[in-house]
Amino acid sequence: MDQDFINKLYINQQACPSCPSPEAVAKWFDELLGTLFPDFAKQQFSNQKEFELHLEKLKLQLDQILSRNPMKSQGDANLIAERFFEDMPQIHGLLEEDVTALFEGDPAAKSRTEVIRTYPGFFAIAAHRVAHCLLELGVRLIPRIISEYAHSRTGIDIHPGATIGHFFCIDHGTGVVIGETTVIGNRVKVYQGVTLGALSVDKKDAKTKRHPTIGDNVVIYAGATILGGKTDIGHDSVIGGNVWLTQSTEPFSKIYYKAQMTNSNGDSDTIIFKGQSA
């Protein structure tokens, strides 16, 4: 191997000797989730003192992760860790509401425990709630590592910058994409394959609102694509499966994809699909 290339790799290694690995961040998140919800816990606690020490350990681990972050946080690592754990009751409360939304929104769900333990939507939302909180505290890179960990586990891609309201439900979930500047209201339900994305991928638009705003009580069915920072979906609307939207809708709208099946020549088995949004 070329010596110059080896030297380059070594210099890169030395420039980041103690970077927190994605595996270390993922392990911390798993332990945190197990602390918030015992369904994920890998250990049991014999008394409350032991549990409190566990919380202190998690706080110390976050402090160490933030201190080793090559993209430094905007603030003191210890202070950010303290503030994050002060926000844990709010995060837990939001996640309890999300469990309720998932349980009440899926007739197949038999219990809240089933939702917590097995639903990819809950895992992805939990990762987002944690990642978004850290991002709001000025932390860089680590929130994205957490969101990509959940993405790899669930197939659900939620950027930590997205703002999501109360009682959020992702049903099935595979293939859901929620972009950085998306704003989602309360009691919104999203099915698999939904994309809340941007119309432009130009780098110069990085600091602008590129993704849609979804009002309260909206249902978005499988395969729908909603694009653009100026696209507002009015509250209490229903967006049907496979709809492609780049414009706003009024409250209480029902937008659906209408497919017409016709035989191409009268005696062939070929099917032609013609669709439109209505």
N, C-alpha and C positions, 0 to 999 in steps of 0.2 A: 504494500500500500504506500502511496506517495507520502513522504515525510511531512511536507507542507500541509497536506490535508489532515494528518494526524495532529500536527501542532495546532491547527485551527480548531479541531474538535476539543483538544485539551484546554485551550484558552476559553472556549465556550463553557466547558465544565467548571473551570475555576471561577468564571464570572458569576456562576449561580450555584455555589457549593451547598446551600442548605434550602433550596427551593422546596416548598411543600408539594409533594407529589399529588397527582389527582387521586391516587389510592388512599393517601393519608386524609385528604379532604373528604372523600367518600366515606371512609371509616368513621370520621368524626360525625358526619351527617347521620349515618346509620345509628350511632350511639345516641345522638340527640333525639332522633325519632323514636327510638326505644325508650327514652326517658319521658317523652311526651305521651307516648302510647305504649303501654306494656305489651300489647300484642306483638310489637317488634323487638322487645327487650331480649337480650341474650344472657342476662343475669338477673337473679332475684336478690332482694335486699332483706337482711334479717331484722333491721331496725331503721328508724328514720334518720339517725345519725349517719349510718352508712350511706343512705340515699343522698343526704346533703353533701357528704364528702364526694360522692360521685358527680354531683352537680358542679362542685368546685373544680374537680378534675377536668370536666368538659370545658369549663370557662378558661382554665389554664391552657388546655390544648388549643382552644380558639385563639388565645393570646399568642401562643407560639406560632400557629399557622399564619396569623396576620403579621407577626414580626418577621417571618421568613419570606413573606410575599414579595417577589421581585418587582411587581407593580404596586408600589407602596400605597397603603390606604391613606385617605385624606384625614389623618388624625392619629392620635396615640393609640397603639394596638390595645393596651390594657384598658383604656377608657372605652374604646369601641366594644371590647368584649363585655365590659360591665353593662354598657347601654343595651347591647343585644340581649343579655340575660334578663335585664329589666323589662324588655319587650316580650319575653317568652309567654306571659299570661295572655297577651293580645294575640300572639301567633296561635297559641293553643285554642283560644276561643274561636278564631276564624276557622281553624281546621275542624273543630267540633261542628260548626255550622255546615262546612263542606261535607262532612260525613252525613249529616241530616239530609242535605240536598241529594247526595248520591243514593242514599237509602230510600228516600221518598220518591225519587225520580226513576227508580228501576224496579219494576214489578218482580224481577227475578231475585232481588236481594232479600235474603231471609233474615239478616240481622246486621246491626251496626258492626259487630265483630267481623263478619264476613267482608263487609265493605273495607274496613281498615286493613285486614290481613291480605286480601286477595285482589282488590281492585286497582289496576294500574293508574286509573284516574286519580285516586286518592294519593298514591305515592308521588305522582307528578305534581299535584297541587301542593302537597306538603313541601316538596323540594322548592317549589316556586315561592311559597310563603317565607321560607327561611332565606332563600337567595335574595328575594326582593328586599327584605328587611336589612340584610347586610349591605346591599347596594345603596339603600337610602341612608345608611350610616357612613357612606363614603368609601366602602370597601371595593377594590377593583380585583378583577380576575377570579377571585374565589367564588363569587356568586355564579359566574359562568361555568366554572368547574362543577358546581353542584347541579346546575340545570342540565349540563351535558351528561352528568352521571345518571340523572333521572331519565333523560332522553334515551340513553343506551339501554336502560332497564325496561322502559315502557313503550318506546316508539312515539312518545309525546314530547314535542319540542316547544317549550315555553321560555321565551327570553326573560331573564330576571328583571328587565326594565318594564315589562308589561304591568299595568295597574289593573287589579282584579278585585271586584267587590265581594260582598257577602254571599254565602250559600251558592257557591260555584259548583257546577256538576259537569264532568266529562264522562260520557257514557261510552264504554268500549275503549275509545281513545286512540287506537293505533293510527298514526299518520296525521294527528292534529298538530298544526303549526300556529303559534301565536307570537307575532312579532314584537319588537322592542317597544314601540310607542303605542301599542294597542291599549285602549281603555275599555274595560268591561264592567258593566253595572252589576246590580244585585240580582240574584236568582236567575242567572243565565245558565242555559243548558246547551252543551255542545256535543255533537256525535262524532264518530270516527271520520277521519279524512278531511276535516274542516281546516281551511287555511284562512287566517286573518293576517294578510300580508301587505306588502308595499307595491305600488305601481311602478316606482322607480328604484333601481339598485345603484344609482349614481352616487359615488362617494361624497360628492359635494352636498348631498341631501342628508348626510349622517346626523346632523343636529336639528333636523326638522321633524315634524310629526308625519310619519310615513304610513302609519297603519290605522285601521278603522277604529271607530268608537261604537260600542255596542250598548244600547240602552238596557234598562231594567226589564226583567221578565221576558227576555228574548229566547227563543229556541232556534237553534241552527242545526239542520239535519245533515246527514252524512254526505260528504263530498262537496259541500258548498264552499265557494271561494269568494271572500270579500276583501277587496283591495282598496288602498288609498287612505291617506291621512285626512282627507276631507269627506270621507264616506261615513255618515252617521246612520246607524240603524235605530229607528225609533222604538221606544219602549213598547212592550207587549206585542212585538212582531214575531212572525214565524217565517223563517227562511228555509225553503224546501231543499231537498237533496239535489246535488249537482248544479245548483244555481251559481252563476258567475255574476258578481255585483261590483260595479265600480262607481256607483252613485248612491246618494242617500235615500232613505225611505221614511215615510211618515210613521208616527206611532200607530199601532194596531194593524200594520200592513201584513199581508200574506203573499209572499213571493215564492213562486214555484216554477219548476222546469216542466214544460209540457212536451211529451214525446209522442210522435205520431208514427206508427208502424205501417209501412206499405210494402207490398210485394213489387219488386222491380220490373217484372215483365209478365206477370199474371200466372205463369206456370213454373217460376223458379222459386227455390227456397231462400233466396237471398233476401235479407231484411234491411231496409234503409231506415235510419232514424233521423227525424227532423225535429229539432227542438227549439224552444224559445222561452224566454223569461216572461212571466205575466204578472 
